[in-house]
Amino acid sequence: MLGVCYYPEHWGTEKVEEDFRRMKELGIEYVRIGEFAWSRIESERGKFNWDWLDKTLELAEKMGLKIVLGTPTATPPKWLIDEHPEILPVDKDGRVKNFGSRRHYCFSSPVYREEVKRIVTIIVKRYGKHPAVAGWQTDNEYGCHDTVRCYCPRCKKAFQKWLERKYEGDIKKLNEAWGTVFWSQEYRSFDEIELPNLTPADPNPSHLLDYYRLASDQVVEFNKLQVEIIREYSPGRFITHNFMSGFTDFDHYKLSKDLDFATWDNYPLGHTLVFLRMKGETKNPFDRVGHPDIISFSHDLYRGVGRGRFWVMEQQAGPVNWAPYNLWPAKGAVRLWTWQAFAHGAEVVSYFRWRQAPFAQEQMHSGLLAPDSAPYPGYHEVKQVFEELKNIDINEPVESEVALVFDYETAWVFSIQPHGEGVNYIDLVFRFYSALRRLGLNVDIVPPGSSLDGYKMIVVPSLAIVKEEVLDTFKKYDGLLVLGPRSGSKTETFQIPPEMPPGLLKEIIPVEVRQVESLGDNVETLVWNGKEYPVSIWREDVDPTITEVIARFKDGFGAIFRKENVFYLAFWPNGDFLVDFFEALSKESGIETKRMPEGVRIQRRGEYVFSFNFTSEEVDLEIPTKVQIVLGDQKIPPYGLLIWKENER
């Protein structure tokens, strides 16, 4: 199904009926509203203006549209900030983030939490059982603009209490866990502990990791506070939140346990450009369509975060305003992105936004309509998708033979002590994921400790901290298990394991990491299966003990180790190696692979196979002979797609 993000408070109710009529003609079923409208709902404390929102919901019911109503907590109004300036967050440099944009609040603020309870309760009591309200979105993009980790006095107090609970009121346990004897950092009480910012040198990494955990937990608690109110006063309606691409500052798995499903905001052009620049790459062959694997990674991640269910709540429909530069999408890209989301399991694709605003911060961010209501190119592509959907019924879940383990805590460990330039967890994960996708494989993305039943291969790009329950799932798994570098390299308190890395993983892969190096501009040569591959960024000196060494570097150091069904990669692998390696492992596991041309990807959902061309050239794709083509042609045009049915595989 299709949806759109809409802001009736920007336009006045006189436009709503005509807008809703046009949405229906376009095939829109869901309309998200209200997530930034606090000041329009409550202009002063206790002074409410419901007329515009009442009218909007009344018209939605009349027109048969389903409303996703947002809680407006991402934008506390000026009158509230004037009453309680202590709500404002503080950055790591000690500067208060002022009113004048959005996300100007601290998750730990007791005052703000009470205000959130108040406004959410009022709104949900009024609209929770309205027939037009299908569901709720809590807040908007938690953590956007670097707002998860606040350094205000409220956070300090919350952190001290959190630590006291974790370490059972025993400051000696904390000192031992953090290794505070180093640099004379020992504490006498929890009240002495500061937030880990504004230190002359790097803060204690154990201190940082616990603070990151506290900050993540505060987001989870803040969200749960809203969810509980909505559950009470709006029974039978779904609750979701719109997450972001490549964002790891809080644990999305933990937060989503309180949601019915996950949604995320898909802006392929900006996300691709930012990711490539992070890697130091200047060439972007996907500048008008986005990298196919960067997009699909988030689809697969949020399908996992949502326990099999996800939407795209905000789908780019034209040029955005926030990337280093902002091209308009290639002709066909909006249609391509929509079908790609459905292929990966999305239930709804909702476009951002209905009409481009002619004022304020996002006036350079386009929508389906221009400010004068004339259609932009993306509008016509949405109309095309609506017509195409009438002939294709895709309700089956996505099934995968391969799972990739993704861990937010490992991302925090890498960011706290990377040990060198280029050592970035998301980059490492993406290398593994993209190689699997280049082989035409569906991939499930799962949290550590989840069930591995039914998968033929499990890929763990890295898992820095291995807990006993996670180790147990690995022990029980009898398919091929691939572990990447730095796995098991830290204890829960951010120390080197006493038994040396990979710590607990030695029980399934008896190797020992003796030393590590970040390579910078140096390149070493890996030799595997008769081929040579360049290796940069990272490698490890590993003692194999009783484990088979199946590949080495030219200088003699071991690189790939195997014990029965478990592999350990002691280096930062490049994409070409991973494609060859996973192709060999897939063959061993009985997994069918198909190497895809550059920029072309396939995805299976039920009996349908989707093929996407993210290149500017026509692609003549080799497909099975006995299939039924339901959309497109074997010769896939630039930025086009092909869908066929496979009755048997």
Secondary structure, 3 states (H helix, E strand, C coil): CEEEECCHHHHCHHHHHHHHHHHHHHCEEEEEECCCCHHHHEEECCEECCHHHHHHHHHHHHHCCEEEEECCCCCCCHHHHHHCHHHCCECCCCCECCCCCCCCCCCCCHHHHHHHHHHHHHHHHHHCCCCCEEEEECCCCCCCCCCCCCCCHHHHHHHHHHHHHHCCCCHHHHHHHHCCCHHHCCCCCHHHCCCCCCCCCCCCHHHHHHHHHHHHHHHHHHHHHHHHHHHHHCCCCEEECEECCCCCCCCHHHHHCCCCCEEEEECHHHHHHHHHHHCCCCCCCCCCCCCHHHHHHHHHHHHHHCCCCEEEEEEECCCCCCCCCCCCCCCCHHHHHHHHHHHCCCCCEEEECCECCCCCCCCCCCCCECCCCCECHHHHHHHHHHHHHCCCCCCCCCCCCEEEECCHHHHHHHHHCCCCCCCCHHHHHHHHHHHHHHCCCCEEEECCCCCCCCCCEEEECCCCECCHHHHHHHHHCCCEEEECCCCCCECCCCCCCCCCCCHHHHHCCCCEEEEEEECCCCCEEEEECCEEEEECCEEEEEECCCCEEEEEECCCCEEEEEECCEEEECECCCHHHHHHHHHHHHHHHCCCCCCCCCCEEEEEECCEEEEEECCCCCEECCCCCCCEEEECCCEECCCCEEEEECCCC
